[in-house]
Amino acid sequence: QSGIGVWFVTFLAVTVAVCTVYFILNREHLRSENRLESLVSRESSFLFNNLILLVACFTVLWGTLFPVLSEWVQGQKITVGPPFFNKVMIPVALGLLLLTAVGPLLSWRKTSPDSLKRNLLIPTLVTAAVGVLIIALGWVKPWAEQEQFYSWSTILLSVLVASTVISEFYRGGRVIAYQTGRNIMSSMYVLTRRNTRRYGGYIVHFGVIVMMIGFAGFAFNQDIERELGNGDSMNIGTYTLTCKAYMQDDNANYSSEWAIIDVSKNGKFVDTLYPERRVYKASSQPATMVANRSTMKEDLYLVYSGVNEDTGRPIIKAHLNPLVKWIWIGAHILLLGTILAMIPSMATAKVPVRSAAAVLADNRQTVGAGD
């Protein structure tokens, strides 16, 4: 529908052509030198990881181009909306999370079933306990609807990934602690510095699962929109929003309308928010200043949508989105792990080993000096 469409299709065509040509020219160099010895190995986990990412890539590409392709074939544009992407991408993402949990526990070339069971035992027990606890506390009802089942599954797989990552740090740190006599925290630091690429990657995994927990909260988003006059209230989740006043202002830069909203949670006052709507005079463009109250559990957003022309009272839209802050925390952890993986590893300290003859000679000199 815009002038960029032709350029975008041209860009895709050039990209496909260039990649195809270079693939053909380098196919001998790209051929695998070795074959997979076992499906239960770290090599196979990388292979499955890449296949899952390819499925995700193809899904996004197909959903993006489907309206254009349907118009070419049938003469009618069929738009693909969020339900298609959610139906396909969520199971793909859950499969990727499962590989992220199991992959670090696999050995190169081949992993014995006993070793895999032993390494997965504690993370699996921790995950099962968390899953039962979540249901017992009533946070999630996975049998109620598909969205809650996906959220519950996401949290469980995230806990499984976190457990495997922590166990990898602990097992390696325990070995160094035994060898050096350091405490476990100092040993895990030394372990990380000795192999920053590997353990920085584990921190990246941890950041991803923290973000995934944040995404799991999307199934519980709540929205409400209502006209509020002075003293009027509306409820969303455990919050009660009471309009104390609504005002207008005009200055040289913009004209504005805003409301003063008292926020109570479970009957107790917690905050006052000021959603606002501005119209800048230079461009005549409206801008919404969203009022936000953010906690580790949830984010409350208040939007000043406008004014009812008949009553003159403001229309307030409220959004309650759980676990949003976890997404931002996970993004920072992911960035930290990426930076750590780029730092050169600390060289392993080398202690020279003296020969038996040298030790015997020193002993003779010491005895002679004593005489």
Contacts in CASP RR format, 6 or more apart in sequence:
PFRMAT RR
TARGET T0000
AUTHOR 0000-0000-0000
METHOD contacts of the structure
MODEL  1
QSGIGVWFVTFLAVTVAVCTVYFILNREHLRSENRLESLVSRESSFLFNN
LILLVACFTVLWGTLFPVLSEWVQGQKITVGPPFFNKVMIPVALGLLLLT
AVGPLLSWRKTSPDSLKRNLLIPTLVTAAVGVLIIALGWVKPWAEQEQFY
SWSTILLSVLVASTVISEFYRGGRVIAYQTGRNIMSSMYVLTRRNTRRYG
GYIVHFGVIVMMIGFAGFAFNQDIERELGNGDSMNIGTYTLTCKAYMQDD
NANYSSEWAIIDVSKNGKFVDTLYPERRVYKASSQPATMVANRSTMKEDL
YLVYSGVNEDTGRPIIKAHLNPLVKWIWIGAHILLLGTILAMIPSMATAK
VPVRSAAAVLADNRQTVGAGD
23 30 0 8 1.000
36 43 0 8 1.000
36 44 0 8 1.000
36 47 0 8 1.000
37 43 0 8 1.000
37 109 0 8 1.000
37 110 0 8 1.000
38 44 0 8 1.000
38 109 0 8 1.000
38 110 0 8 1.000
38 111 0 8 1.000
40 106 0 8 1.000
40 110 0 8 1.000
40 111 0 8 1.000
40 113 0 8 1.000
40 116 0 8 1.000
41 106 0 8 1.000
41 107 0 8 1.000
41 108 0 8 1.000
41 109 0 8 1.000
41 110 0 8 1.000
41 111 0 8 1.000
42 103 0 8 1.000
42 106 0 8 1.000
42 107 0 8 1.000
42 108 0 8 1.000
42 111 0 8 1.000
43 108 0 8 1.000
43 109 0 8 1.000
44 106 0 8 1.000
45 99 0 8 1.000
45 102 0 8 1.000
45 103 0 8 1.000
45 106 0 8 1.000
48 99 0 8 1.000
49 96 0 8 1.000
49 99 0 8 1.000
52 92 0 8 1.000
52 95 0 8 1.000
52 96 0 8 1.000
52 99 0 8 1.000
53 96 0 8 1.000
55 92 0 8 1.000
56 89 0 8 1.000
56 92 0 8 1.000
56 93 0 8 1.000
56 96 0 8 1.000
59 85 0 8 1.000
59 88 0 8 1.000
59 89 0 8 1.000
59 92 0 8 1.000
60 85 0 8 1.000
60 89 0 8 1.000
63 80 0 8 1.000
63 84 0 8 1.000
63 85 0 8 1.000
64 80 0 8 1.000
66 78 0 8 1.000
66 80 0 8 1.000
67 77 0 8 1.000
67 78 0 8 1.000
67 79 0 8 1.000
67 80 0 8 1.000
68 77 0 8 1.000
70 76 0 8 1.000
70 77 0 8 1.000
70 78 0 8 1.000
71 77 0 8 1.000
71 78 0 8 1.000
90 150 0 8 1.000
93 154 0 8 1.000
93 212 0 8 1.000
94 150 0 8 1.000
94 153 0 8 1.000
94 154 0 8 1.000
94 157 0 8 1.000
95 157 0 8 1.000
97 154 0 8 1.000
97 157 0 8 1.000
97 158 0 8 1.000
97 160 0 8 1.000
97 161 0 8 1.000
97 209 0 8 1.000
97 212 0 8 1.000
98 157 0 8 1.000
98 160 0 8 1.000
100 161 0 8 1.000
100 205 0 8 1.000
100 208 0 8 1.000
100 209 0 8 1.000
101 123 0 8 1.000
101 157 0 8 1.000
101 160 0 8 1.000
101 161 0 8 1.000
101 163 0 8 1.000
101 164 0 8 1.000
102 116 0 8 1.000
102 120 0 8 1.000
102 164 0 8 1.000
103 164 0 8 1.000
104 164 0 8 1.000
104 165 0 8 1.000
104 168 0 8 1.000
104 202 0 8 1.000
104 205 0 8 1.000
105 111 0 8 1.000
105 116 0 8 1.000
105 119 0 8 1.000
105 120 0 8 1.000
105 164 0 8 1.000
105 168 0 8 1.000
106 116 0 8 1.000
107 115 0 8 1.000
119 164 0 8 1.000
119 167 0 8 1.000
120 164 0 8 1.000
122 163 0 8 1.000
122 167 0 8 1.000
123 160 0 8 1.000
123 163 0 8 1.000
123 164 0 8 1.000
123 167 0 8 1.000
124 160 0 8 1.000
126 159 0 8 1.000
126 160 0 8 1.000
126 163 0 8 1.000
127 156 0 8 1.000
127 157 0 8 1.000
127 159 0 8 1.000
127 160 0 8 1.000
127 163 0 8 1.000
130 155 0 8 1.000
130 156 0 8 1.000
130 159 0 8 1.000
131 152 0 8 1.000
131 155 0 8 1.000
131 156 0 8 1.000
131 159 0 8 1.000
134 140 0 8 1.000
134 152 0 8 1.000
134 155 0 8 1.000
135 141 0 8 1.000
135 142 0 8 1.000
135 152 0 8 1.000
140 148 0 8 1.000
140 151 0 8 1.000
140 152 0 8 1.000
140 155 0 8 1.000
141 148 0 8 1.000
142 148 0 8 1.000
142 149 0 8 1.000
142 151 0 8 1.000
142 152 0 8 1.000
142 153 0 8 1.000
143 149 0 8 1.000
145 219 0 8 1.000
147 218 0 8 1.000
147 219 0 8 1.000
148 219 0 8 1.000
148 220 0 8 1.000
150 216 0 8 1.000
150 219 0 8 1.000
151 216 0 8 1.000
151 217 0 8 1.000
151 218 0 8 1.000
151 219 0 8 1.000
151 220 0 8 1.000
152 216 0 8 1.000
154 212 0 8 1.000
154 213 0 8 1.000
154 215 0 8 1.000
154 216 0 8 1.000
155 213 0 8 1.000
155 216 0 8 1.000
157 209 0 8 1.000
157 212 0 8 1.000
158 209 0 8 1.000
158 210 0 8 1.000
158 212 0 8 1.000
158 213 0 8 1.000
158 216 0 8 1.000
159 209 0 8 1.000
161 205 0 8 1.000
161 206 0 8 1.000
161 208 0 8 1.000
161 209 0 8 1.000
162 206 0 8 1.000
162 209 0 8 1.000
165 202 0 8 1.000
165 203 0 8 1.000
165 205 0 8 1.000
165 206 0 8 1.000
168 199 0 8 1.000
168 202 0 8 1.000
169 188 0 8 1.000
169 191 0 8 1.000
169 192 0 8 1.000
169 199 0 8 1.000
169 202 0 8 1.000
170 184 0 8 1.000
170 188 0 8 1.000
172 187 0 8 1.000
172 188 0 8 1.000
172 191 0 8 1.000
173 184 0 8 1.000
173 187 0 8 1.000
173 188 0 8 1.000
173 190 0 8 1.000
173 191 0 8 1.000
174 184 0 8 1.000
174 187 0 8 1.000
175 187 0 8 1.000
176 182 0 8 1.000
176 187 0 8 1.000
176 188 0 8 1.000
176 190 0 8 1.000
176 191 0 8 1.000
177 183 0 8 1.000
177 184 0 8 1.000
177 186 0 8 1.000
177 187 0 8 1.000
180 187 0 8 1.000
180 190 0 8 1.000
181 187 0 8 1.000
182 190 0 8 1.000
190 346 0 8 1.000
191 199 0 8 1.000
192 199 0 8 1.000
192 200 0 8 1.000
192 340 0 8 1.000
193 345 0 8 1.000
193 346 0 8 1.000
194 345 0 8 1.000
194 346 0 8 1.000
194 348 0 8 1.000
195 345 0 8 1.000
196 340 0 8 1.000
196 341 0 8 1.000
196 342 0 8 1.000
196 343 0 8 1.000
196 344 0 8 1.000
196 345 0 8 1.000
196 346 0 8 1.000
197 341 0 8 1.000
197 345 0 8 1.000
199 340 0 8 1.000
200 337 0 8 1.000
200 338 0 8 1.000
200 340 0 8 1.000
200 341 0 8 1.000
201 337 0 8 1.000
201 340 0 8 1.000
201 341 0 8 1.000
203 333 0 8 1.000
203 334 0 8 1.000
203 336 0 8 1.000
203 337 0 8 1.000
203 340 0 8 1.000
203 341 0 8 1.000
204 333 0 8 1.000
204 334 0 8 1.000
204 337 0 8 1.000
204 338 0 8 1.000
204 341 0 8 1.000
206 333 0 8 1.000
207 330 0 8 1.000
207 331 0 8 1.000
207 333 0 8 1.000
207 334 0 8 1.000
207 337 0 8 1.000
208 330 0 8 1.000
208 334 0 8 1.000
210 326 0 8 1.000
210 329 0 8 1.000
210 330 0 8 1.000
210 333 0 8 1.000
211 326 0 8 1.000
211 327 0 8 1.000
211 330 0 8 1.000
211 331 0 8 1.000
211 334 0 8 1.000
213 323 0 8 1.000
213 326 0 8 1.000
214 322 0 8 1.000
214 323 0 8 1.000
214 324 0 8 1.000
214 326 0 8 1.000
214 327 0 8 1.000
215 327 0 8 1.000
216 323 0 8 1.000
217 321 0 8 1.000
217 322 0 8 1.000
217 323 0 8 1.000
218 321 0 8 1.000
220 322 0 8 1.000
221 319 0 8 1.000
221 320 0 8 1.000
221 321 0 8 1.000
221 322 0 8 1.000
222 236 0 8 1.000
222 237 0 8 1.000
222 319 0 8 1.000
222 320 0 8 1.000
223 236 0 8 1.000
223 317 0 8 1.000
223 318 0 8 1.000
223 319 0 8 1.000
223 320 0 8 1.000
224 234 0 8 1.000
224 235 0 8 1.000
224 236 0 8 1.000
224 317 0 8 1.000
224 318 0 8 1.000
225 305 0 8 1.000
225 315 0 8 1.000
225 316 0 8 1.000
225 317 0 8 1.000
225 318 0 8 1.000
226 232 0 8 1.000
226 234 0 8 1.000
226 315 0 8 1.000
226 316 0 8 1.000
227 308 0 8 1.000
227 311 0 8 1.000
227 313 0 8 1.000
227 314 0 8 1.000
227 315 0 8 1.000
227 316 0 8 1.000
228 234 0 8 1.000
228 241 0 8 1.000
228 243 0 8 1.000
228 246 0 8 1.000
228 259 0 8 1.000
228 261 0 8 1.000
228 313 0 8 1.000
228 314 0 8 1.000
228 315 0 8 1.000
228 316 0 8 1.000
229 243 0 8 1.000
229 246 0 8 1.000
229 313 0 8 1.000
229 314 0 8 1.000
230 243 0 8 1.000
230 244 0 8 1.000
230 245 0 8 1.000
230 246 0 8 1.000
231 242 0 8 1.000
231 243 0 8 1.000
231 244 0 8 1.000
232 242 0 8 1.000
232 243 0 8 1.000
232 313 0 8 1.000
233 240 0 8 1.000
233 241 0 8 1.000
233 242 0 8 1.000
233 243 0 8 1.000
234 240 0 8 1.000
234 241 0 8 1.000
234 316 0 8 1.000
234 318 0 8 1.000
235 241 0 8 1.000
236 300 0 8 1.000
236 318 0 8 1.000
236 320 0 8 1.000
237 320 0 8 1.000
238 265 0 8 1.000
238 266 0 8 1.000
239 263 0 8 1.000
239 264 0 8 1.000
239 265 0 8 1.000
239 300 0 8 1.000
239 318 0 8 1.000
239 320 0 8 1.000
240 263 0 8 1.000
240 264 0 8 1.000
240 265 0 8 1.000
240 267 0 8 1.000
241 261 0 8 1.000
241 262 0 8 1.000
241 263 0 8 1.000
241 302 0 8 1.000
241 316 0 8 1.000
241 318 0 8 1.000
242 261 0 8 1.000
242 262 0 8 1.000
242 264 0 8 1.000
243 259 0 8 1.000
243 260 0 8 1.000
243 261 0 8 1.000
243 314 0 8 1.000
243 316 0 8 1.000
244 260 0 8 1.000
244 261 0 8 1.000
244 262 0 8 1.000
244 272 0 8 1.000
245 259 0 8 1.000
245 260 0 8 1.000
246 257 0 8 1.000
246 258 0 8 1.000
246 259 0 8 1.000
246 260 0 8 1.000
246 313 0 8 1.000
246 314 0 8 1.000
247 257 0 8 1.000
247 258 0 8 1.000
247 259 0 8 1.000
247 260 0 8 1.000
248 255 0 8 1.000
248 256 0 8 1.000
248 257 0 8 1.000
249 255 0 8 1.000
249 256 0 8 1.000
249 257 0 8 1.000
249 258 0 8 1.000
250 256 0 8 1.000
252 281 0 8 1.000
253 280 0 8 1.000
253 281 0 8 1.000
253 282 0 8 1.000
254 278 0 8 1.000
254 279 0 8 1.000
254 280 0 8 1.000
254 281 0 8 1.000
254 287 0 8 1.000
255 278 0 8 1.000
255 279 0 8 1.000
255 281 0 8 1.000
256 276 0 8 1.000
256 277 0 8 1.000
256 278 0 8 1.000
256 279 0 8 1.000
257 276 0 8 1.000
257 277 0 8 1.000
257 304 0 8 1.000
257 306 0 8 1.000
257 307 0 8 1.000
257 314 0 8 1.000
258 274 0 8 1.000
258 275 0 8 1.000
258 276 0 8 1.000
258 277 0 8 1.000
258 289 0 8 1.000
258 304 0 8 1.000
259 274 0 8 1.000
259 275 0 8 1.000
259 276 0 8 1.000
259 304 0 8 1.000
259 314 0 8 1.000
259 316 0 8 1.000
260 272 0 8 1.000
260 274 0 8 1.000
261 272 0 8 1.000
261 273 0 8 1.000
261 274 0 8 1.000
261 275 0 8 1.000
261 291 0 8 1.000
261 302 0 8 1.000
261 316 0 8 1.000
262 269 0 8 1.000
262 271 0 8 1.000
262 272 0 8 1.000
263 269 0 8 1.000
263 270 0 8 1.000
263 271 0 8 1.000
263 272 0 8 1.000
263 273 0 8 1.000
263 293 0 8 1.000
263 300 0 8 1.000
264 270 0 8 1.000
270 293 0 8 1.000
271 293 0 8 1.000
273 291 0 8 1.000
273 292 0 8 1.000
273 293 0 8 1.000
273 300 0 8 1.000
273 302 0 8 1.000
274 289 0 8 1.000
274 291 0 8 1.000
275 288 0 8 1.000
275 289 0 8 1.000
275 290 0 8 1.000
275 291 0 8 1.000
275 302 0 8 1.000
275 303 0 8 1.000
275 304 0 8 1.000
275 316 0 8 1.000
276 288 0 8 1.000
276 289 0 8 1.000
276 291 0 8 1.000
276 304 0 8 1.000
277 286 0 8 1.000
277 287 0 8 1.000
277 288 0 8 1.000
277 289 0 8 1.000
277 304 0 8 1.000
277 305 0 8 1.000
277 306 0 8 1.000
278 286 0 8 1.000
278 287 0 8 1.000
278 288 0 8 1.000
278 289 0 8 1.000
279 285 0 8 1.000
279 286 0 8 1.000
279 287 0 8 1.000
280 287 0 8 1.000
288 303 0 8 1.000
288 304 0 8 1.000
289 304 0 8 1.000
290 301 0 8 1.000
290 302 0 8 1.000
290 303 0 8 1.000
291 301 0 8 1.000
291 302 0 8 1.000
291 303 0 8 1.000
292 299 0 8 1.000
292 300 0 8 1.000
292 301 0 8 1.000
292 302 0 8 1.000
293 299 0 8 1.000
293 300 0 8 1.000
294 300 0 8 1.000
294 324 0 8 1.000
294 325 0 8 1.000
295 325 0 8 1.000
296 325 0 8 1.000
296 326 0 8 1.000
297 322 0 8 1.000
297 323 0 8 1.000
298 320 0 8 1.000
298 321 0 8 1.000
298 322 0 8 1.000
298 323 0 8 1.000
298 324 0 8 1.000
299 319 0 8 1.000
299 320 0 8 1.000
299 321 0 8 1.000
299 322 0 8 1.000
299 324 0 8 1.000
299 325 0 8 1.000
300 318 0 8 1.000
300 319 0 8 1.000
300 320 0 8 1.000
301 318 0 8 1.000
301 319 0 8 1.000
301 320 0 8 1.000
301 321 0 8 1.000
302 316 0 8 1.000
302 317 0 8 1.000
302 318 0 8 1.000
303 316 0 8 1.000
303 317 0 8 1.000
303 318 0 8 1.000
303 319 0 8 1.000
304 314 0 8 1.000
304 315 0 8 1.000
304 316 0 8 1.000
305 314 0 8 1.000
305 315 0 8 1.000
305 316 0 8 1.000
305 317 0 8 1.000
306 314 0 8 1.000
306 315 0 8 1.000
307 313 0 8 1.000
307 314 0 8 1.000
307 315 0 8 1.000
308 314 0 8 1.000
308 315 0 8 1.000
END
